[in-house]
Amino acid sequence: MKEFFGYDHMMAEYYEKMSNHTLPLLSWEFYGEHHASLEIFKDDLTILKKITRNWDFERDYHREFVEEQSVIVITNPALQIVYASKNIEKLNGYSPNEVIGNSPKMFQGKDTCIETSTMVRKAVSKEIPFEVSILNYRKDKTPYVCLIKGFPVHNKRGKLINYIAFEKVA
């Protein structure tokens, strides 16, 4: 935050001359919210680095979190969730620990489009990427339209080892 240093220094000198010695906010209100979200993503990025080290798949996860505001969900080839980023709770009310071990079908409900689900299932069975908008349900059972970009993930030898999905409210 070097760009704020000059401003902060100038304002500190100004306030020192005042009789009540009020301290400036030091621009933290602009930085604080962004910094807190980066701290959350830092943990996710560290975990993703470990998970993805043997993958033959490249993605800018920092961009996905910060710019795209995506939730990242990783499943094994049997489609059991093995990882969910911490921001999943903001998307649908489930904590990462609540979804690990379950199928992504846990987010579907009575009005989820069967044709869209079938399209995803076919893409997964063919090991091809897909992008869909689907009606999912939060933990409190309220519906939301979820944009999902899913990709098969192979190791460096070409064996399917995971699926990864980038999700956000459409």
Disulfide bonds with the S-S distance in Angstrom:
none
